[in-house]
Amino acid sequence: KIDYKGGYHIKIQRDDLIDPLVSGNKLRKLLGWWDHSQKTENKNKSWVTFGGPFSNHILATAAFCSKHNISCTGVIRGDEKFENHYLSECEKLGMKLEFVSRGEFRNKLVLYEKYRNRNFFVIPEGGSGELGLAGFDQLIKSWKEEPEFIIHASATATTACGLKSALDKRGWKSKVIAVMVLKNKQEQERNALEWLGKNHRIEFLDNYNFGGYAKTTPEFVSFLKEIIPKLSFPIDPVYVGKALYAFISEERFRPNNSIFLHTGGQLGSRSDRFKQLLG
């Protein structure tokens, strides 16, 4: 129970507890890529993946590769060679960092092909893509009851599609609510159509991004300041905080058989900006 404005009952899947660095949907997406690499000619290749300087996926990949003794490279958006606690942790884990200009980073297909030509096993930004879906099968198999809604934070639609695919395999009709944390509804809908062939029973909720990725509004900051002290679990302001706001804001998500998926990514709360913002 969350003691917030009269109280809310919530069933929460604590995927943030899987691992402090390779947690939540970051691990579940990587599992599909890992399984594919072990069954193909990519088995002994070095991994490369892509992201911004505050990417949870980049850090998760570094930690995952460290545990499996895989050499890896993180290609970071911005050739000014930004330094922060995310990237320093990646380097401690053995990841080599390469910085590229924003213009080069924007053209993903060309960028990915460049690294394939260097004989890397390429993991797309965010671990997105059809191979990132398979890791959600075990999650759905572990639940005993069919939920009405599954609510989670979404940036690429990979988690939404993974959940939907796993639900279909089990024959469940639950509705997946993808709370978008940035302004890319068309992209996420397009990804779902490409990976699943259809996106029915996935709702892309686009009115809780609060200005875009890692952005906030006074309304959202006020919510975080009020609710964080009342929670028995951590949330970050970039992903899970926005999804929780959506859950609490819409009464339709409150039946006892709805599940809130905590997707991890807690390092966002350690940034200087959000420490100052939240006081």
ABEGO torsion letter per residue (X at the ends): XBBBGGEBBBBBBBAAAABAABBEAAAAAAAAAAAAAAABAAAABBBBBBEBAABAAAAAAAAAAAAAGBBBBBBBBEAAGBBBAAAAAAAAAGBBBBBBBAAAAABAAAAAAAAAAAGBBBBBBGGBEAAAAAAAAAAAAABABBBABBBBBBAAGAAAAAAAAAAAAAGBABBBBBBBABBAAAAAAAAAAAAAGBABGBBBBAAAAGGEBGBBBAAAAAAAAAAAAABABBBBAABAAAAAAAAAABAAAABAABBBBBAEGAAAAABAAAAAAAX
